[in-house]
Amino acid sequence: MTGSKLIEKNMELSFEFARYLLAHPEMDEKIPKGAQVVLLPDYDEKLRRFNLRNSKRQREKGQPVIYVRIKKLNPERRSRLVGTKIERVA
């Protein structure tokens, strides 16, 4: 798997984690300010190893580290937007 594909997967995972934190603000409180958050998907061994390697290289001395273990990622859902209209402005 290419590095760009792993980065693309990480972007998707990061977006989903941000959505998760918005829906579960109590989880956000468990993450110390300034912590390095490492997303570790159980369902994707290559991405998990990639993230662990990168976290070790990028970690600052004394920085708290939080591992977020993710069991699975549900399939994409359709948009939740209803009655959406796109209008062109002249």
PyMOL Python script that loads the backbone (N, CA, C, O; Angstrom):
from pymol import cmd

cmd.read_pdbstr("""\
ATOM      1  N   MET A   1       0.855  -1.180   0.000  1.00  0.00           N
ATOM      2  CA  MET A   1       0.000   0.000   0.000  1.00  0.00           C
ATOM      3  C   MET A   1       0.894   1.235   0.000  1.00  0.00           C
ATOM      4  O   MET A   1       1.865   1.304   0.753  1.00  0.00           O
ATOM      5  N   THR A   2       0.571   2.187  -0.828  1.00  0.00           N
ATOM      6  CA  THR A   2       1.400   3.383  -0.946  1.00  0.00           C
ATOM      7  C   THR A   2       1.201   4.323   0.233  1.00  0.00           C
ATOM      8  O   THR A   2       0.185   4.279   0.927  1.00  0.00           O
ATOM      9  N   GLY A   3       2.205   5.180   0.440  1.00  0.00           N
ATOM     10  CA  GLY A   3       2.117   6.172   1.511  1.00  0.00           C
ATOM     11  C   GLY A   3       0.949   7.116   1.312  1.00  0.00           C
ATOM     12  O   GLY A   3       0.300   7.517   2.278  1.00  0.00           O
ATOM     13  N   SER A   4       0.674   7.478   0.055  1.00  0.00           N
ATOM     14  CA  SER A   4      -0.443   8.402  -0.196  1.00  0.00           C
ATOM     15  C   SER A   4      -1.784   7.749   0.128  1.00  0.00           C
ATOM     16  O   SER A   4      -2.706   8.428   0.578  1.00  0.00           O
ATOM     17  N   LYS A   5      -1.903   6.435  -0.097  1.00  0.00           N
ATOM     18  CA  LYS A   5      -3.146   5.728   0.242  1.00  0.00           C
ATOM     19  C   LYS A   5      -3.320   5.675   1.762  1.00  0.00           C
ATOM     20  O   LYS A   5      -4.432   5.829   2.266  1.00  0.00           O
ATOM     21  N   LEU A   6      -2.227   5.459   2.487  1.00  0.00           N
ATOM     22  CA  LEU A   6      -2.296   5.436   3.952  1.00  0.00           C
ATOM     23  C   LEU A   6      -2.671   6.817   4.488  1.00  0.00           C
ATOM     24  O   LEU A   6      -3.447   6.933   5.437  1.00  0.00           O
ATOM     25  N   ILE A   7      -2.122   7.848   3.881  1.00  0.00           N
ATOM     26  CA  ILE A   7      -2.464   9.213   4.297  1.00  0.00           C
ATOM     27  C   ILE A   7      -3.931   9.500   4.025  1.00  0.00           C
ATOM     28  O   ILE A   7      -4.608  10.123   4.844  1.00  0.00           O
ATOM     29  N   GLU A   8      -4.423   9.050   2.880  1.00  0.00           N
ATOM     30  CA  GLU A   8      -5.846   9.228   2.544  1.00  0.00           C
ATOM     31  C   GLU A   8      -6.733   8.512   3.561  1.00  0.00           C
ATOM     32  O   GLU A   8      -7.741   9.060   4.006  1.00  0.00           O
ATOM     33  N   LYS A   9      -6.358   7.291   3.926  1.00  0.00           N
ATOM     34  CA  LYS A   9      -7.129   6.547   4.932  1.00  0.00           C
ATOM     35  C   LYS A   9      -7.095   7.263   6.280  1.00  0.00           C
ATOM     36  O   LYS A   9      -8.098   7.303   6.993  1.00  0.00           O
ATOM     37  N   ASN A  10      -5.928   7.834   6.627  1.00  0.00           N
ATOM     38  CA  ASN A  10      -5.805   8.568   7.885  1.00  0.00           C
ATOM     39  C   ASN A  10      -6.683   9.814   7.901  1.00  0.00           C
ATOM     40  O   ASN A  10      -7.273  10.152   8.928  1.00  0.00           O
ATOM     41  N   MET A  11      -6.767  10.490   6.770  1.00  0.00           N
ATOM     42  CA  MET A  11      -7.622  11.677   6.692  1.00  0.00           C
ATOM     43  C   MET A  11      -9.077  11.296   6.944  1.00  0.00           C
ATOM     44  O   MET A  11      -9.791  11.983   7.676  1.00  0.00           O
ATOM     45  N   GLU A  12      -9.505  10.204   6.336  1.00  0.00           N
ATOM     46  CA  GLU A  12     -10.882   9.731   6.552  1.00  0.00           C
ATOM     47  C   GLU A  12     -11.093   9.351   8.013  1.00  0.00           C
ATOM     48  O   GLU A  12     -12.109   9.706   8.611  1.00  0.00           O
ATOM     49  N   LEU A  13     -10.139   8.632   8.583  1.00  0.00           N
ATOM     50  CA  LEU A  13     -10.244   8.203   9.976  1.00  0.00           C
ATOM     51  C   LEU A  13     -10.243   9.402  10.927  1.00  0.00           C
ATOM     52  O   LEU A  13     -10.994   9.424  11.902  1.00  0.00           O
ATOM     53  N   SER A  14      -9.407  10.388  10.645  1.00  0.00           N
ATOM     54  CA  SER A  14      -9.360  11.599  11.473  1.00  0.00           C
ATOM     55  C   SER A  14     -10.676  12.357  11.417  1.00  0.00           C
ATOM     56  O   SER A  14     -11.165  12.844  12.437  1.00  0.00           O
ATOM     57  N   PHE A  15     -11.249  12.455  10.220  1.00  0.00           N
ATOM     58  CA  PHE A  15     -12.541  13.121  10.067  1.00  0.00           C
ATOM     59  C   PHE A  15     -13.613  12.394  10.880  1.00  0.00           C
ATOM     60  O   PHE A  15     -14.413  13.028  11.569  1.00  0.00           O
ATOM     61  N   GLU A  16     -13.625  11.075  10.796  1.00  0.00           N
ATOM     62  CA  GLU A  16     -14.618  10.293  11.540  1.00  0.00           C
ATOM     63  C   GLU A  16     -14.398  10.408  13.044  1.00  0.00           C
ATOM     64  O   GLU A  16     -15.363  10.429  13.808  1.00  0.00           O
ATOM     65  N   PHE A  17     -13.145  10.483  13.476  1.00  0.00           N
ATOM     66  CA  PHE A  17     -12.874  10.647  14.906  1.00  0.00           C
ATOM     67  C   PHE A  17     -13.340  12.022  15.381  1.00  0.00           C
ATOM     68  O   PHE A  17     -13.876  12.144  16.482  1.00  0.00           O
ATOM     69  N   ALA A  18     -13.144  13.047  14.573  1.00  0.00           N
ATOM     70  CA  ALA A  18     -13.631  14.385  14.927  1.00  0.00           C
ATOM     71  C   ALA A  18     -15.154  14.382  15.053  1.00  0.00           C
ATOM     72  O   ALA A  18     -15.711  14.978  15.975  1.00  0.00           O
ATOM     73  N   ARG A  19     -15.817  13.708  14.123  1.00  0.00           N
ATOM     74  CA  ARG A  19     -17.280  13.587  14.209  1.00  0.00           C
ATOM     75  C   ARG A  19     -17.692  12.845  15.478  1.00  0.00           C
ATOM     76  O   ARG A  19     -18.678  13.204  16.124  1.00  0.00           O
ATOM     77  N   TYR A  20     -16.933  11.812  15.830  1.00  0.00           N
ATOM     78  CA  TYR A  20     -17.207  11.039  17.033  1.00  0.00           C
ATOM     79  C   TYR A  20     -17.091  11.923  18.277  1.00  0.00           C
ATOM     80  O   TYR A  20     -17.932  11.858  19.174  1.00  0.00           O
ATOM     81  N   LEU A  21     -16.050  12.744  18.322  1.00  0.00           N
ATOM     82  CA  LEU A  21     -15.862  13.629  19.478  1.00  0.00           C
ATOM     83  C   LEU A  21     -16.980  14.664  19.582  1.00  0.00           C
ATOM     84  O   LEU A  21     -17.388  15.025  20.685  1.00  0.00           O
ATOM     85  N   LEU A  22     -17.473  15.138  18.449  1.00  0.00           N
ATOM     86  CA  LEU A  22     -18.595  16.084  18.484  1.00  0.00           C
ATOM     87  C   LEU A  22     -19.842  15.420  19.062  1.00  0.00           C
ATOM     88  O   LEU A  22     -20.615  16.055  19.780  1.00  0.00           O
ATOM     89  N   ALA A  23     -20.029  14.150  18.747  1.00  0.00           N
ATOM     90  CA  ALA A  23     -21.197  13.418  19.254  1.00  0.00           C
ATOM     91  C   ALA A  23     -21.001  12.922  20.680  1.00  0.00           C
ATOM     92  O   ALA A  23     -21.976  12.648  21.380  1.00  0.00           O
ATOM     93  N   HIS A  24     -19.743  12.806  21.118  1.00  0.00           N
ATOM     94  CA  HIS A  24     -19.424  12.308  22.464  1.00  0.00           C
ATOM     95  C   HIS A  24     -18.431  13.247  23.145  1.00  0.00           C
ATOM     96  O   HIS A  24     -17.265  12.889  23.312  1.00  0.00           O
ATOM     97  N   PRO A  25     -18.871  14.438  23.538  1.00  0.00           N
ATOM     98  CA  PRO A  25     -17.943  15.416  24.121  1.00  0.00           C
ATOM     99  C   PRO A  25     -17.262  14.932  25.400  1.00  0.00           C
ATOM    100  O   PRO A  25     -16.202  15.441  25.763  1.00  0.00           O
ATOM    101  N   GLU A  26     -17.847  13.973  26.073  1.00  0.00           N
ATOM    102  CA  GLU A  26     -17.229  13.453  27.304  1.00  0.00           C
ATOM    103  C   GLU A  26     -15.915  12.730  26.985  1.00  0.00           C
ATOM    104  O   GLU A  26     -15.031  12.651  27.838  1.00  0.00           O
ATOM    105  N   MET A  27     -15.784  12.209  25.780  1.00  0.00           N
ATOM    106  CA  MET A  27     -14.545  11.541  25.380  1.00  0.00           C
ATOM    107  C   MET A  27     -13.437  12.567  25.145  1.00  0.00           C
ATOM    108  O   MET A  27     -12.270  12.308  25.437  1.00  0.00           O
ATOM    109  N   ASP A  28     -13.807  13.713  24.625  1.00  0.00           N
ATOM    110  CA  ASP A  28     -12.838  14.780  24.374  1.00  0.00           C
ATOM    111  C   ASP A  28     -12.175  15.224  25.673  1.00  0.00           C
ATOM    112  O   ASP A  28     -11.010  15.621  25.679  1.00  0.00           O
ATOM    113  N   GLU A  29     -12.917  15.156  26.765  1.00  0.00           N
ATOM    114  CA  GLU A  29     -12.387  15.562  28.065  1.00  0.00           C
ATOM    115  C   GLU A  29     -11.291  14.626  28.569  1.00  0.00           C
ATOM    116  O   GLU A  29     -10.527  14.995  29.461  1.00  0.00           O
ATOM    117  N   LYS A  30     -11.205  13.423  28.011  1.00  0.00           N
ATOM    118  CA  LYS A  30     -10.185  12.447  28.420  1.00  0.00           C
ATOM    119  C   LYS A  30      -8.844  12.673  27.722  1.00  0.00           C
ATOM    120  O   LYS A  30      -7.853  12.019  28.046  1.00  0.00           O
ATOM    121  N   ILE A  31      -8.817  13.593  26.771  1.00  0.00           N
ATOM    122  CA  ILE A  31      -7.598  13.846  26.017  1.00  0.00           C
ATOM    123  C   ILE A  31      -6.913  15.089  26.585  1.00  0.00           C
ATOM    124  O   ILE A  31      -7.463  16.187  26.498  1.00  0.00           O
ATOM    125  N   PRO A  32      -5.730  14.932  27.160  1.00  0.00           N
ATOM    126  CA  PRO A  32      -5.034  16.089  27.729  1.00  0.00           C
ATOM    127  C   PRO A  32      -4.666  17.114  26.656  1.00  0.00           C
ATOM    128  O   PRO A  32      -4.376  16.762  25.512  1.00  0.00           O
ATOM    129  N   LYS A  33      -4.683  18.359  27.040  1.00  0.00           N
ATOM    130  CA  LYS A  33      -4.304  19.437  26.120  1.00  0.00           C
ATOM    131  C   LYS A  33      -2.864  19.211  25.646  1.00  0.00           C
ATOM    132  O   LYS A  33      -1.971  18.926  26.444  1.00  0.00           O
ATOM    133  N   GLY A  34      -2.660  19.343  24.347  1.00  0.00           N
ATOM    134  CA  GLY A  34      -1.330  19.183  23.776  1.00  0.00           C
ATOM    135  C   GLY A  34      -0.900  17.739  23.547  1.00  0.00           C
ATOM    136  O   GLY A  34       0.237  17.480  23.152  1.00  0.00           O
ATOM    137  N   ALA A  35      -1.809  16.801  23.794  1.00  0.00           N
ATOM    138  CA  ALA A  35      -1.457  15.389  23.642  1.00  0.00           C
ATOM    139  C   ALA A  35      -1.348  15.002  22.170  1.00  0.00           C
ATOM    140  O   ALA A  35      -2.013  15.572  21.306  1.00  0.00           O
ATOM    141  N   GLN A  36      -0.511  14.038  21.918  1.00  0.00           N
ATOM    142  CA  GLN A  36      -0.457  13.437  20.596  1.00  0.00           C
ATOM    143  C   GLN A  36      -1.510  12.326  20.584  1.00  0.00           C
ATOM    144  O   GLN A  36      -1.462  11.405  21.400  1.00  0.00           O
ATOM    145  N   VAL A  37      -2.452  12.421  19.657  1.00  0.00           N
ATOM    146  CA  VAL A  37      -3.521  11.431  19.533  1.00  0.00           C
ATOM    147  C   VAL A  37      -3.159  10.511  18.373  1.00  0.00           C
ATOM    148  O   VAL A  37      -2.977  10.958  17.241  1.00  0.00           O
ATOM    149  N   VAL A  38      -3.058   9.213  18.675  1.00  0.00           N
ATOM    150  CA  VAL A  38      -2.666   8.224  17.675  1.00  0.00           C
ATOM    151  C   VAL A  38      -3.859   7.304  17.426  1.00  0.00           C
ATOM    152  O   VAL A  38      -4.315   6.600  18.326  1.00  0.00           O
ATOM    153  N   LEU A  39      -4.353   7.323  16.194  1.00  0.00           N
ATOM    154  CA  LEU A  39      -5.494   6.492  15.831  1.00  0.00           C
ATOM    155  C   LEU A  39      -4.985   5.114  15.408  1.00  0.00           C
ATOM    156  O   LEU A  39      -4.173   4.997  14.491  1.00  0.00           O
ATOM    157  N   LEU A  40      -5.475   4.072  16.090  1.00  0.00           N
ATOM    158  CA  LEU A  40      -5.013   2.711  15.853  1.00  0.00           C
ATOM    159  C   LEU A  40      -6.194   1.830  15.443  1.00  0.00           C
ATOM    160  O   LEU A  40      -6.887   1.277  16.297  1.00  0.00           O
ATOM    161  N   PRO A  41      -6.418   1.704  14.137  1.00  0.00           N
ATOM    162  CA  PRO A  41      -7.546   0.887  13.678  1.00  0.00           C
ATOM    163  C   PRO A  41      -7.220  -0.610  13.756  1.00  0.00           C
ATOM    164  O   PRO A  41      -6.277  -1.077  13.117  1.00  0.00           O
ATOM    165  N   ASP A  42      -8.001  -1.353  14.537  1.00  0.00           N
ATOM    166  CA  ASP A  42      -7.806  -2.801  14.648  1.00  0.00           C
ATOM    167  C   ASP A  42      -8.072  -3.499  13.319  1.00  0.00           C
ATOM    168  O   ASP A  42      -7.532  -4.576  13.065  1.00  0.00           O
ATOM    169  N   TYR A  43      -8.880  -2.909  12.489  1.00  0.00           N
ATOM    170  CA  TYR A  43      -9.296  -3.530  11.235  1.00  0.00           C
ATOM    171  C   TYR A  43      -8.292  -3.331  10.089  1.00  0.00           C
ATOM    172  O   TYR A  43      -8.482  -3.883   9.006  1.00  0.00           O
ATOM    173  N   ASP A  44      -7.229  -2.550  10.316  1.00  0.00           N
ATOM    174  CA  ASP A  44      -6.270  -2.270   9.249  1.00  0.00           C
ATOM    175  C   ASP A  44      -4.852  -2.296   9.821  1.00  0.00           C
ATOM    176  O   ASP A  44      -4.352  -1.289  10.322  1.00  0.00           O
ATOM    177  N   GLU A  45      -4.217  -3.465   9.737  1.00  0.00           N
ATOM    178  CA  GLU A  45      -2.884  -3.672  10.318  1.00  0.00           C
ATOM    179  C   GLU A  45      -1.842  -2.708   9.753  1.00  0.00           C
ATOM    180  O   GLU A  45      -1.040  -2.158  10.507  1.00  0.00           O
ATOM    181  N   LYS A  46      -1.846  -2.499   8.440  1.00  0.00           N
ATOM    182  CA  LYS A  46      -0.848  -1.623   7.814  1.00  0.00           C
ATOM    183  C   LYS A  46      -1.000  -0.182   8.290  1.00  0.00           C
ATOM    184  O   LYS A  46      -0.007   0.487   8.578  1.00  0.00           O
ATOM    185  N   LEU A  47      -2.229   0.291   8.371  1.00  0.00           N
ATOM    186  CA  LEU A  47      -2.465   1.654   8.827  1.00  0.00           C
ATOM    187  C   LEU A  47      -2.098   1.802  10.305  1.00  0.00           C
ATOM    188  O   LEU A  47      -1.544   2.823  10.712  1.00  0.00           O
ATOM    189  N   ARG A  48      -2.406   0.784  11.102  1.00  0.00           N
ATOM    190  CA  ARG A  48      -2.056   0.834  12.529  1.00  0.00           C
ATOM    191  C   ARG A  48      -0.536   0.924  12.700  1.00  0.00           C
ATOM    192  O   ARG A  48      -0.052   1.743  13.481  1.00  0.00           O
ATOM    193  N   ARG A  49       0.218   0.090  11.976  1.00  0.00           N
ATOM    194  CA  ARG A  49       1.683   0.137  12.068  1.00  0.00           C
ATOM    195  C   ARG A  49       2.226   1.468  11.565  1.00  0.00           C
ATOM    196  O   ARG A  49       3.141   2.031  12.167  1.00  0.00           O
ATOM    197  N   PHE A  50       1.673   1.973  10.472  1.00  0.00           N
ATOM    198  CA  PHE A  50       2.064   3.269   9.905  1.00  0.00           C
ATOM    199  C   PHE A  50       1.887   4.373  10.947  1.00  0.00           C
ATOM    200  O   PHE A  50       2.774   5.205  11.135  1.00  0.00           O
ATOM    201  N   ASN A  51       0.747   4.375  11.617  1.00  0.00           N
ATOM    202  CA  ASN A  51       0.455   5.412  12.612  1.00  0.00           C
ATOM    203  C   ASN A  51       1.366   5.299  13.836  1.00  0.00           C
ATOM    204  O   ASN A  51       1.799   6.313  14.384  1.00  0.00           O
ATOM    205  N   LEU A  52       1.651   4.085  14.259  1.00  0.00           N
ATOM    206  CA  LEU A  52       2.563   3.908  15.397  1.00  0.00           C
ATOM    207  C   LEU A  52       3.970   4.395  15.057  1.00  0.00           C
ATOM    208  O   LEU A  52       4.603   5.084  15.858  1.00  0.00           O
ATOM    209  N   ARG A  53       4.458   4.036  13.870  1.00  0.00           N
ATOM    210  CA  ARG A  53       5.801   4.485  13.444  1.00  0.00           C
ATOM    211  C   ARG A  53       5.871   6.007  13.391  1.00  0.00           C
ATOM    212  O   ARG A  53       6.811   6.610  13.908  1.00  0.00           O
ATOM    213  N   ASN A  54       4.876   6.621  12.765  1.00  0.00           N
ATOM    214  CA  ASN A  54       4.875   8.077  12.638  1.00  0.00           C
ATOM    215  C   ASN A  54       4.746   8.765  13.987  1.00  0.00           C
ATOM    216  O   ASN A  54       5.354   9.812  14.210  1.00  0.00           O
ATOM    217  N   SER A  55       3.970   8.192  14.876  1.00  0.00           N
ATOM    218  CA  SER A  55       3.795   8.827  16.190  1.00  0.00           C
ATOM    219  C   SER A  55       5.109   8.849  16.953  1.00  0.00           C
ATOM    220  O   SER A  55       5.409   9.828  17.636  1.00  0.00           O
ATOM    221  N   LYS A  56       5.892   7.790  16.849  1.00  0.00           N
ATOM    222  CA  LYS A  56       7.174   7.739  17.550  1.00  0.00           C
ATOM    223  C   LYS A  56       8.153   8.757  16.988  1.00  0.00           C
ATOM    224  O   LYS A  56       8.931   9.351  17.734  1.00  0.00           O
ATOM    225  N   ARG A  57       8.119   8.963  15.676  1.00  0.00           N
ATOM    226  CA  ARG A  57       9.019   9.941  15.042  1.00  0.00           C
ATOM    227  C   ARG A  57       8.618  11.380  15.362  1.00  0.00           C
ATOM    228  O   ARG A  57       9.478  12.252  15.486  1.00  0.00           O
ATOM    229  N   GLN A  58       7.330  11.629  15.492  1.00  0.00           N
ATOM    230  CA  GLN A  58       6.836  13.003  15.650  1.00  0.00           C
ATOM    231  C   GLN A  58       6.620  13.424  17.100  1.00  0.00           C
ATOM    232  O   GLN A  58       6.394  14.603  17.374  1.00  0.00           O
ATOM    233  N   ARG A  59       6.687  12.499  18.004  1.00  0.00           N
ATOM    234  CA  ARG A  59       6.429  12.786  19.416  1.00  0.00           C
ATOM    235  C   ARG A  59       7.463  13.733  19.990  1.00  0.00           C
ATOM    236  O   ARG A  59       8.664  13.573  19.772  1.00  0.00           O
ATOM    237  N   GLU A  60       6.982  14.718  20.723  1.00  0.00           N
ATOM    238  CA  GLU A  60       7.880  15.651  21.402  1.00  0.00           C
ATOM    239  C   GLU A  60       8.186  15.112  22.798  1.00  0.00           C
ATOM    240  O   GLU A  60       7.361  14.437  23.413  1.00  0.00           O
ATOM    241  N   LYS A  61       9.361  15.416  23.273  1.00  0.00           N
ATOM    242  CA  LYS A  61       9.775  14.948  24.593  1.00  0.00           C
ATOM    243  C   LYS A  61       8.787  15.432  25.655  1.00  0.00           C
ATOM    244  O   LYS A  61       8.468  16.618  25.722  1.00  0.00           O
ATOM    245  N   GLY A  62       8.315  14.516  26.472  1.00  0.00           N
ATOM    246  CA  GLY A  62       7.397  14.851  27.554  1.00  0.00           C
ATOM    247  C   GLY A  62       5.944  15.013  27.126  1.00  0.00           C
ATOM    248  O   GLY A  62       5.074  15.243  27.966  1.00  0.00           O
ATOM    249  N   GLN A  63       5.675  14.898  25.842  1.00  0.00           N
ATOM    250  CA  GLN A  63       4.309  15.075  25.333  1.00  0.00           C
ATOM    251  C   GLN A  63       3.448  13.875  25.731  1.00  0.00           C
ATOM    252  O   GLN A  63       3.852  12.728  25.537  1.00  0.00           O
ATOM    253  N   PRO A  64       2.256  14.139  26.293  1.00  0.00           N
ATOM    254  CA  PRO A  64       1.365  13.019  26.584  1.00  0.00           C
ATOM    255  C   PRO A  64       0.902  12.366  25.274  1.00  0.00           C
ATOM    256  O   PRO A  64       0.699  13.044  24.267  1.00  0.00           O
ATOM    257  N   VAL A  65       0.742  11.055  25.309  1.00  0.00           N
ATOM    258  CA  VAL A  65       0.318  10.303  24.133  1.00  0.00           C
ATOM    259  C   VAL A  65      -0.965   9.554  24.467  1.00  0.00           C
ATOM    260  O   VAL A  65      -1.072   8.905  25.508  1.00  0.00           O
ATOM    261  N   ILE A  66      -1.927   9.656  23.570  1.00  0.00           N
ATOM    262  CA  ILE A  66      -3.203   8.964  23.730  1.00  0.00           C
ATOM    263  C   ILE A  66      -3.390   8.041  22.537  1.00  0.00           C
ATOM    264  O   ILE A  66      -3.354   8.486  21.389  1.00  0.00           O
ATOM    265  N   TYR A  67      -3.590   6.752  22.808  1.00  0.00           N
ATOM    266  CA  TYR A  67      -3.922   5.806  21.753  1.00  0.00           C
ATOM    267  C   TYR A  67      -5.438   5.676  21.681  1.00  0.00           C
ATOM    268  O   TYR A  67      -6.104   5.456  22.693  1.00  0.00           O
ATOM    269  N   VAL A  68      -5.964   5.814  20.492  1.00  0.00           N
ATOM    270  CA  VAL A  68      -7.394   5.621  20.261  1.00  0.00           C
ATOM    271  C   VAL A  68      -7.529   4.354  19.437  1.00  0.00           C
ATOM    272  O   VAL A  68      -7.242   4.343  18.240  1.00  0.00           O
ATOM    273  N   ARG A  69      -7.964   3.297  20.085  1.00  0.00           N
ATOM    274  CA  ARG A  69      -8.142   2.015  19.401  1.00  0.00           C
ATOM    275  C   ARG A  69      -9.534   1.978  18.793  1.00  0.00           C
ATOM    276  O   ARG A  69     -10.530   2.257  19.460  1.00  0.00           O
ATOM    277  N   ILE A  70      -9.583   1.632  17.524  1.00  0.00           N
ATOM    278  CA  ILE A  70     -10.845   1.644  16.775  1.00  0.00           C
ATOM    279  C   ILE A  70     -11.093   0.235  16.263  1.00  0.00           C
ATOM    280  O   ILE A  70     -10.316  -0.304  15.475  1.00  0.00           O
ATOM    281  N   LYS A  71     -12.188  -0.348  16.724  1.00  0.00           N
ATOM    282  CA  LYS A  71     -12.509  -1.729  16.382  1.00  0.00           C
ATOM    283  C   LYS A  71     -12.877  -1.882  14.910  1.00  0.00           C
ATOM    284  O   LYS A  71     -12.389  -2.788  14.234  1.00  0.00           O
ATOM    285  N   LYS A  72     -13.746  -0.988  14.413  1.00  0.00           N
ATOM    286  CA  LYS A  72     -14.131  -1.059  13.008  1.00  0.00           C
ATOM    287  C   LYS A  72     -14.678   0.280  12.552  1.00  0.00           C
ATOM    288  O   LYS A  72     -14.998   1.153  13.359  1.00  0.00           O
ATOM    289  N   LEU A  73     -14.774   0.417  11.264  1.00  0.00           N
ATOM    290  CA  LEU A  73     -15.334   1.614  10.650  1.00  0.00           C
ATOM    291  C   LEU A  73     -16.556   1.163   9.873  1.00  0.00           C
ATOM    292  O   LEU A  73     -16.448   0.348   8.958  1.00  0.00           O
ATOM    293  N   ASN A  74     -17.711   1.685  10.231  1.00  0.00           N
ATOM    294  CA  ASN A  74     -18.933   1.312   9.526  1.00  0.00           C
ATOM    295  C   ASN A  74     -18.887   1.793   8.081  1.00  0.00           C
ATOM    296  O   ASN A  74     -18.191   2.759   7.768  1.00  0.00           O
ATOM    297  N   PRO A  75     -19.619   1.128   7.209  1.00  0.00           N
ATOM    298  CA  PRO A  75     -19.665   1.581   5.815  1.00  0.00           C
ATOM    299  C   PRO A  75     -20.198   3.007   5.729  1.00  0.00           C
ATOM    300  O   PRO A  75     -20.929   3.482   6.598  1.00  0.00           O
ATOM    301  N   GLU A  76     -19.804   3.663   4.653  1.00  0.00           N
ATOM    302  CA  GLU A  76     -20.273   5.040   4.443  1.00  0.00           C
ATOM    303  C   GLU A  76     -21.785   5.080   4.397  1.00  0.00           C
ATOM    304  O   GLU A  76     -22.438   4.179   3.872  1.00  0.00           O
ATOM    305  N   ARG A  77     -22.316   6.129   4.951  1.00  0.00           N
ATOM    306  CA  ARG A  77     -23.759   6.354   4.890  1.00  0.00           C
ATOM    307  C   ARG A  77     -24.019   7.483   3.922  1.00  0.00           C
ATOM    308  O   ARG A  77     -23.143   8.294   3.623  1.00  0.00           O
ATOM    309  N   ARG A  78     -25.219   7.512   3.454  1.00  0.00           N
ATOM    310  CA  ARG A  78     -25.610   8.639   2.618  1.00  0.00           C
ATOM    311  C   ARG A  78     -25.637   9.901   3.467  1.00  0.00           C
ATOM    312  O   ARG A  78     -25.659   9.842   4.696  1.00  0.00           O
ATOM    313  N   SER A  79     -25.633  11.000   2.814  1.00  0.00           N
ATOM    314  CA  SER A  79     -25.681  12.278   3.517  1.00  0.00           C
ATOM    315  C   SER A  79     -26.953  12.376   4.350  1.00  0.00           C
ATOM    316  O   SER A  79     -27.999  11.845   3.977  1.00  0.00           O
ATOM    317  N   ARG A  80     -26.848  13.057   5.472  1.00  0.00           N
ATOM    318  CA  ARG A  80     -28.012  13.286   6.324  1.00  0.00           C
ATOM    319  C   ARG A  80     -28.725  14.573   5.965  1.00  0.00           C
ATOM    320  O   ARG A  80     -29.726  14.918   6.593  1.00  0.00           O
ATOM    321  N   LEU A  81     -28.223  15.302   4.950  1.00  0.00           N
ATOM    322  CA  LEU A  81     -28.864  16.549   4.525  1.00  0.00           C
ATOM    323  C   LEU A  81     -30.207  16.254   3.869  1.00  0.00           C
ATOM    324  O   LEU A  81     -30.337  15.296   3.107  1.00  0.00           O
ATOM    325  N   VAL A  82     -31.200  17.079   4.167  1.00  0.00           N
ATOM    326  CA  VAL A  82     -32.538  16.909   3.601  1.00  0.00           C
ATOM    327  C   VAL A  82     -32.949  18.209   2.945  1.00  0.00           C
ATOM    328  O   VAL A  82     -32.711  19.284   3.496  1.00  0.00           O
ATOM    329  N   GLY A  83     -33.562  18.127   1.778  1.00  0.00           N
ATOM    330  CA  GLY A  83     -34.074  19.313   1.101  1.00  0.00           C
ATOM    331  C   GLY A  83     -32.974  20.261   0.642  1.00  0.00           C
ATOM    332  O   GLY A  83     -33.160  21.477   0.652  1.00  0.00           O
ATOM    333  N   THR A  84     -31.864  19.728   0.251  1.00  0.00           N
ATOM    334  CA  THR A  84     -30.724  20.548  -0.164  1.00  0.00           C
ATOM    335  C   THR A  84     -30.913  21.036  -1.587  1.00  0.00           C
ATOM    336  O   THR A  84     -31.372  20.297  -2.459  1.00  0.00           O
ATOM    337  N   LYS A  85     -30.550  22.301  -1.810  1.00  0.00           N
ATOM    338  CA  LYS A  85     -30.674  22.889  -3.128  1.00  0.00           C
ATOM    339  C   LYS A  85     -29.401  23.650  -3.418  1.00  0.00           C
ATOM    340  O   LYS A  85     -28.893  24.365  -2.555  1.00  0.00           O
ATOM    341  N   ILE A  86     -28.885  23.507  -4.612  1.00  0.00           N
ATOM    342  CA  ILE A  86     -27.705  24.252  -5.018  1.00  0.00           C
ATOM    343  C   ILE A  86     -28.152  25.319  -5.985  1.00  0.00           C
ATOM    344  O   ILE A  86     -28.780  25.033  -7.004  1.00  0.00           O
ATOM    345  N   GLU A  87     -27.821  26.560  -5.654  1.00  0.00           N
ATOM    346  CA  GLU A  87     -28.229  27.688  -6.502  1.00  0.00           C
ATOM    347  C   GLU A  87     -27.011  28.404  -7.020  1.00  0.00           C
ATOM    348  O   GLU A  87     -26.084  28.712  -6.272  1.00  0.00           O
ATOM    349  N   ARG A  88     -27.023  28.663  -8.294  1.00  0.00           N
ATOM    350  CA  ARG A  88     -25.934  29.429  -8.897  1.00  0.00           C
ATOM    351  C   ARG A  88     -26.207  30.917  -8.748  1.00  0.00           C
ATOM    352  O   ARG A  88     -27.316  31.384  -9.009  1.00  0.00           O
ATOM    353  N   VAL A  89     -25.197  31.649  -8.331  1.00  0.00           N
ATOM    354  CA  VAL A  89     -25.328  33.079  -8.141  1.00  0.00           C
ATOM    355  C   VAL A  89     -24.757  33.767  -9.375  1.00  0.00           C
ATOM    356  O   VAL A  89     -23.623  33.509  -9.778  1.00  0.00           O
ATOM    357  N   ALA A  90     -25.571  34.657  -9.977  1.00  0.00           N
ATOM    358  CA  ALA A  90     -25.138  35.342 -11.205  1.00  0.00           C
ATOM    359  C   ALA A  90     -24.251  36.531 -10.870  1.00  0.00           C
ATOM    360  O   ALA A  90     -23.790  37.231 -11.771  1.00  0.00           O
TER     361      ALA A  90
END
""", "prot")
cmd.dss("prot")
cmd.show_as("cartoon", "prot")
cmd.util.cbc("prot")
cmd.orient("prot")
